[in-house]
Amino acid sequence: DLGFDPKSEDYLLVATAGGAITLWSLDGKFSPSATKKPTQLTEFAKQGSGLCACRFVDSMPGTFVTASDRHGVPRVWNVSNSNPQHAIKMDQGAVSSVAVARGAKSAGRIVVSFRSGEVAVVDVKARRQRWRSAGGHTETVFDCCFAPDDPNKVVTCSYDGTVRCWDARSGTCEKIFYTADARMRG
């Protein structure tokens, strides 16, 4: 996985399935005509294999989260330290994806999806889970996101063929649609 630092157009965080996490500087050149190669700024402590997500937390400068598809323990890091600051233990099992909430109202919140079919909203600052789905998907949730206009709305998609829209305040699934219903346009 990889992601740009939201406070810079230059810094790119890269996490590999083998557990390596590195921060790169693109030196302001992100074009085919650029002659200068990217520079590796930092190599963080190697994690166990299976890293599947790395995301900067917009509202917390220099802070990022990593997660593994082997366990349910998101780790919180800061670019100024080569080791994680802390971990947030969750009991849903292996993580499949992570997304970060945008905007001031949602400072420090991430949504985490799991192989178990569950999804949870986590407050990174408070180091605790705020909400988790009860039921819903019957297969791995392979992606999740917050709605761009409402940090209390979470959308998930699963190998069970459904997309679900959740209200993170009440924990209820508000809408379900089936991806098989989509028509191919051509």
Secondary structure, DSSP 8 states (H G I E B T S, - for coil): -EEE-TT-SSEEEEE-TTS-EEEEE-TT--STT--S--EEEEE-----S-EEEEEE-TTSTTEEEEEETT-S--EEEETT-SS-SEE---SS-SEEEEEE--SGGGTTEEEEEETTS-EEEEETTTTEEEEE--S--SS-EEEEEEETTEEEEEEEEETTSEEEEEETTTTEEEEEEEGGG-----
